[in-house]
Amino acid sequence: MLFIRDIKLEYKKVLIIEKEAIIDTTECNGRLLVSGKGFPCRNTLSFLKFITCKYKYIILESLTDLDPHGLLIHLKYIEEIPKITRIGLSCEDLLKNGVDKHQCIPLTENDKNILKKLIKDNFVKEEAKFIEGFGYKFELNQNLL
Protein backbone atom coordinates (compact mmCIF):
# COMPACT_ATOMS: atom_id res chain seq x y z
CA MET A 1 0.00 0.00 0.00
CA LEU A 2 2.98 2.36 0.14
CA PHE A 3 2.53 3.02 -3.59
CA ILE A 4 -1.06 4.20 -3.78
CA ARG A 5 -1.89 5.41 -7.28
CA ASP A 6 -5.42 6.63 -6.81
CA ILE A 7 -8.37 6.41 -4.47
CA LYS A 8 -11.89 7.75 -4.61
CA LEU A 9 -13.00 9.13 -1.28
CA GLU A 10 -16.48 10.42 -0.55
CA TYR A 11 -15.86 11.34 3.08
CA LYS A 12 -15.16 14.84 4.33
CA LYS A 13 -13.78 13.68 7.68
CA VAL A 14 -11.45 10.95 8.84
CA LEU A 15 -11.44 9.77 12.46
CA ILE A 16 -8.22 8.05 13.48
CA ILE A 17 -8.86 5.78 16.45
CA GLU A 18 -6.04 4.49 18.63
CA LYS A 19 -7.71 1.17 19.42
CA GLU A 20 -9.20 -1.16 16.85
CA ALA A 21 -11.71 -2.54 19.39
CA ILE A 22 -13.34 0.89 19.68
CA ILE A 23 -14.22 0.93 15.97
CA ASP A 24 -17.00 -1.60 16.59
CA THR A 25 -18.73 0.78 19.01
CA THR A 26 -18.02 4.08 17.24
CA GLU A 27 -20.61 5.61 14.93
CA CYS A 28 -19.29 6.71 11.57
CA ASN A 29 -21.46 9.84 11.24
CA GLY A 30 -20.18 10.32 7.71
CA ARG A 31 -16.55 9.74 8.69
CA LEU A 32 -14.03 7.27 7.43
CA LEU A 33 -12.75 5.35 10.49
CA VAL A 34 -9.07 4.40 10.53
CA SER A 35 -7.21 2.51 13.25
CA GLY A 36 -3.46 2.44 13.51
CA LYS A 37 -3.80 -0.14 16.31
CA GLY A 38 -1.66 2.01 18.57
CA PHE A 39 1.37 3.66 17.02
CA PRO A 40 0.79 4.10 13.28
CA CYS A 41 2.68 1.99 10.78
CA ARG A 42 4.14 3.37 7.54
CA ASN A 43 1.16 2.15 5.54
CA THR A 44 -1.34 3.96 7.76
CA LEU A 45 0.69 7.16 7.57
CA SER A 46 1.14 6.80 3.80
CA PHE A 47 -2.59 6.33 3.31
CA LEU A 48 -3.43 9.37 5.43
CA LYS A 49 -0.79 11.52 3.72
CA PHE A 50 -2.11 10.46 0.32
CA ILE A 51 -5.72 11.36 1.06
CA THR A 52 -4.76 14.70 2.64
CA CYS A 53 -2.71 15.61 -0.44
CA LYS A 54 -5.39 14.52 -2.89
CA TYR A 55 -8.38 15.86 -0.92
CA LYS A 56 -7.31 19.20 0.56
CA TYR A 57 -10.72 19.69 2.22
CA ILE A 58 -10.50 16.50 4.30
CA ILE A 59 -10.62 16.96 8.08
CA LEU A 60 -8.51 14.56 10.14
CA GLU A 61 -9.21 13.95 13.83
CA SER A 62 -7.55 11.57 16.26
CA LEU A 63 -9.21 9.84 19.19
CA THR A 64 -6.64 8.50 21.64
CA ASP A 65 -6.45 7.46 25.26
CA LEU A 66 -5.89 10.10 27.92
CA ASP A 67 -2.56 8.60 28.88
CA PRO A 68 1.11 9.13 28.00
CA HIS A 69 1.01 6.63 25.14
CA GLY A 70 -2.16 8.15 23.67
CA LEU A 71 -0.46 11.54 23.65
CA LEU A 72 2.68 10.04 22.07
CA ILE A 73 0.55 8.37 19.39
CA HIS A 74 -1.12 11.68 18.56
CA LEU A 75 2.30 13.37 18.37
CA LYS A 76 3.52 10.68 15.96
CA TYR A 77 0.56 11.38 13.67
CA ILE A 78 0.99 15.16 13.71
CA GLU A 79 4.73 14.80 13.15
CA GLU A 80 3.84 13.28 9.78
CA ILE A 81 0.51 15.03 9.11
CA PRO A 82 0.30 18.35 11.00
CA LYS A 83 -3.35 19.03 10.16
CA ILE A 84 -4.66 16.27 12.47
CA THR A 85 -6.69 17.55 15.42
CA ARG A 86 -6.89 15.61 18.69
CA ILE A 87 -10.55 15.38 19.73
CA GLY A 88 -10.33 13.27 22.85
CA LEU A 89 -10.20 11.91 25.41
CA SER A 90 -9.48 15.13 27.27
CA CYS A 91 -9.27 16.27 30.87
CA GLU A 92 -12.53 18.17 30.22
CA ASP A 93 -14.20 14.87 29.25
CA LEU A 94 -13.23 13.30 32.56
CA LEU A 95 -14.37 16.29 34.59
CA LYS A 96 -17.60 16.79 32.62
CA ASN A 97 -18.57 13.12 32.95
CA GLY A 98 -17.72 12.88 36.65
CA VAL A 99 -15.12 10.15 36.19
CA ASP A 100 -13.39 9.33 39.44
CA LYS A 101 -10.08 7.63 40.14
CA HIS A 102 -11.75 4.23 40.65
CA GLN A 103 -12.54 4.21 36.91
CA CYS A 104 -8.93 4.98 35.98
CA ILE A 105 -5.59 3.20 35.97
CA PRO A 106 -2.77 4.42 38.25
CA LEU A 107 0.26 5.84 36.45
CA THR A 108 3.36 3.64 36.33
CA GLU A 109 6.88 4.98 36.82
CA ASN A 110 7.37 4.67 33.06
CA ASP A 111 4.21 6.74 32.50
CA LYS A 112 5.52 9.43 34.86
CA ASN A 113 8.85 9.57 33.01
CA ILE A 114 7.09 9.93 29.66
CA LEU A 115 4.87 12.69 31.07
CA LYS A 116 7.90 14.71 32.20
CA LYS A 117 9.04 14.80 28.57
CA LEU A 118 5.54 15.45 27.19
CA ILE A 119 5.03 18.47 29.46
CA LYS A 120 7.72 20.21 27.38
CA ASP A 121 5.72 19.71 24.16
CA ASN A 122 3.34 22.56 23.35
CA PHE A 123 0.90 20.30 21.46
CA VAL A 124 0.05 18.13 24.49
CA LYS A 125 1.43 20.14 27.41
CA GLU A 126 -1.89 20.83 29.17
CA GLU A 127 -3.16 17.25 28.89
CA ALA A 128 0.20 15.90 30.12
CA LYS A 129 0.13 18.26 33.12
CA PHE A 130 -3.43 17.18 33.94
CA ILE A 131 -2.58 13.46 33.78
CA GLU A 132 0.51 14.01 35.94
CA GLY A 133 -1.46 15.96 38.56
CA PHE A 134 -4.38 13.51 38.49
CA GLY A 135 -1.99 10.57 38.95
CA TYR A 136 -4.13 8.30 36.78
CA LYS A 137 -4.71 7.53 33.12
CA PHE A 138 -7.93 6.78 31.29
CA GLU A 139 -8.33 4.46 28.31
CA LEU A 140 -10.95 4.58 25.55
CA ASN A 141 -12.29 1.13 26.35
CA GLN A 142 -13.26 2.10 29.90
CA ASN A 143 -16.89 2.92 29.05
CA LEU A 144 -16.69 6.70 28.82
CA LEU A 145 -17.76 6.68 25.18
C-alpha positions in Angstrom: 0.0 0.0 0.0 3.0 2.4 0.1 2.5 3.0 -3.6 -1.1 4.2 -3.8 -1.9 5.4 -7.3 -5.4 6.6 -6.8 -8.4 6.4 -4.5 -11.9 7.8 -4.6 -13.0 9.1 -1.3 -16.5 10.4 -0.6 -15.9 11.3 3.1 -15.2 14.8 4.3 -13.8 13.7 7.7 -11.4 10.9 8.8 -11.4 9.8 12.5 -8.2 8.1 13.5 -8.9 5.8 16.5 -6.0 4.5 18.6 -7.7 1.2 19.4 -9.2 -1.2 16.8 -11.7 -2.5 19.4 -13.3 0.9 19.7 -14.2 0.9 16.0 -17.0 -1.6 16.6 -18.7 0.8 19.0 -18.0 4.1 17.2 -20.6 5.6 14.9 -19.3 6.7 11.6 -21.5 9.8 11.2 -20.2 10.3 7.7 -16.5 9.7 8.7 -14.0 7.3 7.4 -12.8 5.3 10.5 -9.1 4.4 10.5 -7.2 2.5 13.3 -3.5 2.4 13.5 -3.8 -0.1 16.3 -1.7 2.0 18.6 1.4 3.7 17.0 0.8 4.1 13.3 2.7 2.0 10.8 4.1 3.4 7.5 1.2 2.1 5.5 -1.3 4.0 7.8 0.7 7.2 7.6 1.1 6.8 3.8 -2.6 6.3 3.3 -3.4 9.4 5.4 -0.8 11.5 3.7 -2.1 10.5 0.3 -5.7 11.4 1.1 -4.8 14.7 2.6 -2.7 15.6 -0.4 -5.4 14.5 -2.9 -8.4 15.9 -0.9 -7.3 19.2 0.6 -10.7 19.7 2.2 -10.5 16.5 4.3 -10.6 17.0 8.1 -8.5 14.6 10.1 -9.2 14.0 13.8 -7.6 11.6 16.3 -9.2 9.8 19.2 -6.6 8.5 21.6 -6.5 7.5 25.3 -5.9 10.1 27.9 -2.6 8.6 28.9 1.1 9.1 28.0 1.0 6.6 25.1 -2.2 8.2 23.7 -0.5 11.5 23.7 2.7 10.0 22.1 0.6 8.4 19.4 -1.1 11.7 18.6 2.3 13.4 18.4 3.5 10.7 16.0 0.6 11.4 13.7 1.0 15.2 13.7 4.7 14.8 13.2 3.8 13.3 9.8 0.5 15.0 9.1 0.3 18.3 11.0 -3.3 19.0 10.2 -4.7 16.3 12.5 -6.7 17.5 15.4 -6.9 15.6 18.7 -10.6 15.4 19.7 -10.3 13.3 22.9 -10.2 11.9 25.4 -9.5 15.1 27.3 -9.3 16.3 30.9 -12.5 18.2 30.2 -14.2 14.9 29.2 -13.2 13.3 32.6 -14.4 16.3 34.6 -17.6 16.8 32.6 -18.6 13.1 33.0 -17.7 12.9 36.6 -15.1 10.2 36.2 -13.4 9.3 39.4 -10.1 7.6 40.1 -11.7 4.2 40.6 -12.5 4.2 36.9 -8.9 5.0 36.0 -5.6 3.2 36.0 -2.8 4.4 38.3 0.3 5.8 36.5 3.4 3.6 36.3 6.9 5.0 36.8 7.4 4.7 33.1 4.2 6.7 32.5 5.5 9.4 34.9 8.9 9.6 33.0 7.1 9.9 29.7 4.9 12.7 31.1 7.9 14.7 32.2 9.0 14.8 28.6 5.5 15.4 27.2 5.0 18.5 29.5 7.7 20.2 27.4 5.7 19.7 24.2 3.3 22.6 23.3 0.9 20.3 21.5 0.1 18.1 24.5 1.4 20.1 27.4 -1.9 20.8 29.2 -3.2 17.3 28.9 0.2 15.9 30.1 0.1 18.3 33.1 -3.4 17.2 33.9 -2.6 13.5 33.8 0.5 14.0 35.9 -1.5 16.0 38.6 -4.4 13.5 38.5 -2.0 10.6 38.9 -4.1 8.3 36.8 -4.7 7.5 33.1 -7.9 6.8 31.3 -8.3 4.5 28.3 -11.0 4.6 25.6 -12.3 1.1 26.3 -13.3 2.1 29.9 -16.9 2.9 29.0 -16.7 6.7 28.8 -17.8 6.7 25.2 
